[in-house]
Amino acid sequence: MRFIVISCRLDVITDISVKQVSQSPELPFSFAARSRSPCHPARHAIFVRSLFCDKVAPFESAKEDWLAMSRLYTVMAGVADVATHFGAEIPASVGVPPETIEGNPGLVVLESGYRRLLKLMSWGFPRLTREMRLRGDPPGRIGLVADLTNPMWEHLVVDQRYRCLIPLTHFANPNGDPGEKTRTWFSVTGEPLVAWAGFCRNTSEFGPVYAGMTMTANALVEPYNDRMPVLLARSEYDSWLHGTIQDVIAFQFRPPVASESMTILNTEDRWKSGKLPPQLQPQMAFF
């Protein structure tokens, strides 16, 4: 596998390098740290392109974003507990949705100045393909960020202003045959609340929106889906919100949360039932 890294500042190409790297999932983007100039979102962008001799790049198109991971998660905690965990201020109108699916409101934590704010935004950036425009279709939604080089994301992801934290306690994947799929929930064992690495911004189509970054699934999740959220430990929140593009790439391509550190809960609830199992109770007493 060959990767070409081009770092551009204004109209001057400051660094071009071609590296041979291993197929190991732990290594593909280790070269990103070789960029010679600091990443300033207004002046500097890193574009990563992969060239394959015998296969298609796994993150080459928006279709991969569209199909990568199921779009259902929940926050089994009160809004005050979420705010306390993230050190965020709570506007009076903010509550915790019982579950979040793409297109519906979800909680995000963003920074403004030196303050963290808890906000409700709708899940999913507007997506309007050429074919959709030709048909006169309205914009769709895309709430998952898998390919950082996709033109939809490549300038957004380098800018720290668009980073956010997405609180969650459990995410779900469908299980079963078409038409009979049920909800299977996943959580981090012993962690009452975690953050999903996210991006957010205002849009003319839907107003404030957000999306979550995905990564290769661990062995527990993989039988249900080959992608899962990029989950952050509490000690990593600042690194995500203020890190460079190299940090963003490192978060996505590091090993996922270990299977042994996660809990799976299979249910008989239909995928579109809106039901949260009684076993999924808030665990905020751990704080």
N, C-alpha and C positions, 0 to 999 in steps of 0.2 A: 504494500500500500504506500503511495506517495502522497504527501501533503505539501501544498504550496501556501506559504504564509506571506501576505503582502501587508505591510504597515504603511499607511499613507497619512501624511500630514500636510494639509492644504494641497498644493499641487506638486509636492516633492515626495518622491518615493524614498523613504529613509532606510528601508530594510527589505530585502527580498531573499528568501532562503527556501531551499527545497531539501527536505529531510526524508530519509528512509526510516520508518518506524515500525515497531512490531505490531502484529495483529492482536496482541494481548489487550483486553479491554482496560487494563490498568495503565497503558502507556500512550494511547493515541495522540493526546494533546500535550504531552510533556514539553514539547518544543515551544509552546506559547510563551514561556518565561524568557525566551531569548530575544524578545522584542526590545530594541535599544532605547526607545523613547517612551516617556510616560503617556498613559492613555487619557487624553482630555476629550470629553464627549463632543465638544464643539469643533475640535480640530483634528481628531485622530480616530481612525477606525481600523480595526483589524478584520480582514476578510479571510476566511479559511475555506479552501476548496480542496476536495479530495478527488484524486484521479485513480481509477481502478483499471487494471489491465484485463481482468476476467470477470468482474461482477459490478453491479450497480451499487453506488454508495447507499448505505442503509438509511441515511437521513437526507436524501437528495430533494424530496419534493414536499409540498404542503400536504399531500395526501397522507404522508406518514404522521404529521401533526394531527390530522383529522381523525385517523383511525387508531392512534397509538394507545390510548388508555381510556378506561371507562370514565364517565363524567358524573360522579356522585360521591359526595363526602359529607360528613357531619361534624358538628362541634357540640359535644355533649358537656357543656359547661355554661355557666351564667356569664353575662356580659361583664360584670364587675370582676369576676375571676380571670377572664381573658385579659382584661385591661391590666390587672395587677401582674399577671404573668409577663406581659410584654412591656410593662412600664409605660402604658399608653393612656392618653386622655380619652374620655368618652363623651361624644356629643349627646345631647339629651334624646335625640330621636333614634339612636342606634340600638337595635336588639339583635339577638342571635337567631338566625333562621333555623328551623328544626332540621332541615337538610338542604344541601345546595346542589343543584343540577345546572348544567350549562344553560346560560340565558337568564338565570334567576339571580337574585341578590345574594351576595356572600360577604363575610367579614374580611377585611384586610387591615394590616397595620403598615402605615407609611410614615416617613419622617419629613417634617417641614421645619427648616432651621435645625434646632437641637431638640425639637419636641417630637415624640411619637404620638400619632393620632390613630384612633380606631374608626374605620369608615365602612359604610356599606356601599358596595359597587356591584355592577352586574358582571357575571362570569362569562367571559368570551369577547375577544376583539372582533370587530367587523371583518368579514371575509367576503370579498366580491371578486370572483374569477372572471376571466375574459368571457367564458361561456355564459356565466350568469348575467353579465352585462348585455350580451347579445340577445339573451332571452328576455331581458327586462326584469330579471328577478331582483328582489330586495337583498341586501346583504345578509349573509349567514353569520354564524358564530364559530370562532375557534378559540378554545380555552386552554390549549396545551402547547407548550413550546418545546419542541424536540430538536429541530434543526436550527442551530444558531446562525447558519449561513443563509437561511431562507431570506429573500429580499424583504419579507414582511417583518422580520425580526432583527436583521443584521445591524441596523443602526440603533435600534431601541436598546439592545442588550448591553451596549458599551456605556450607556449613560446611567449613572447612579441615581439620577432623579426619578427614574422609572422603576426602581426596585421596590419591592414590597414583601411583606411576610403574610402568608395565608394561614391563619390558625385552623387546625383541625385536630380531631381526636381519632377519627376512623375514616378510611376511604374504602369504597366498595368496588367489586367486580362482579359481572354477571356469571352465573353458573347454570349449565343445563342446555337443553335443546331450544332452538328458536321457537318463540311463542310460549315457552314454559320456563324461561330463565328466572332464576331466583337470585337473591342478594347474598353475597359473601363479603364479610367485612374484615378489614385488616387494621391492626393498631400496633403501636410500639409498646411492648410489655413494660409496665411500671411507669410509663410516662403519661400523665393525665392530659397533657397538651403538647403538641409539637407544631412546628412551622413548616410550611411548604414554601420553597423558594419561588417567588413570583415577580411579575412585572405588571405595571399599571400605568394608565394615562387617560386623559380626556379624549373623547372622540366626538365628531360631529354627528355620527349615526346613532350612538347609544349612550352618549354622555360618558361618565367615568366607568372604565372597565378594567378587568384584570385577567391574567392568565398564569398558569403554573408550569414550571419547567419539569420535564420528565427525564428519566434515565432508564437504563437497562434494569429489568426486574431481578430481584433475588430469587432463590430457589423456591421459596414459599409462595410467592406471587406468580411466578412464571407459568405454572399450569393453567392459570386463569387469564393471564395477560403478559406480554413480553415487555411492558413498560410499567413504571410506577412513579409516584411523585419523588422529587428530590427533597428529602426530609432533612431539616436542619436541627442540630442540637442547640440548646439555649445559648451555649457559649459561642455559637457561630452566627448569631443574628447580626451583629455589627459587621462581621466580615462580608456577609451577603449584601447588606445595605450599602456599604461603603467600599467594597472591593473593586478591583480592576476587572477588565474582561478576562484576564488570565485566571482570576479567582472564579469567575462565573464558569469558565470552561472546566476548571479543576473540580468544582462542585458537581458538574454534570457527569464527568467521566471517572469519578472516583468509584470505588465499590459501593453498592447500595447498603442500606442497613442490613445487618446479618439476619438471616432467617431465624436463628435462635433467639434473636432479640425482639421478635414480632409474634403477635397472637392472631390466629385466624378463627373466625366464627361463621360457620355455615348456617344458613337459615332456610326456611321453606317460604319466606315472603317473596312474592313476585317482584320482579325488577322494578316495575312502575307502581308498586303498591303504596309508596310513601311511608312504609312502616319502619320504625326503628325498634329492634329487639329490646325487650325489657332488660336483658343482660347488659346493654350498653348504657350504664348509668354514669353520671358525672363522677369523676374521681378526684375532685379538687382538694380533698382532704390530704392528698399527698404533698401539697404545697407547704 
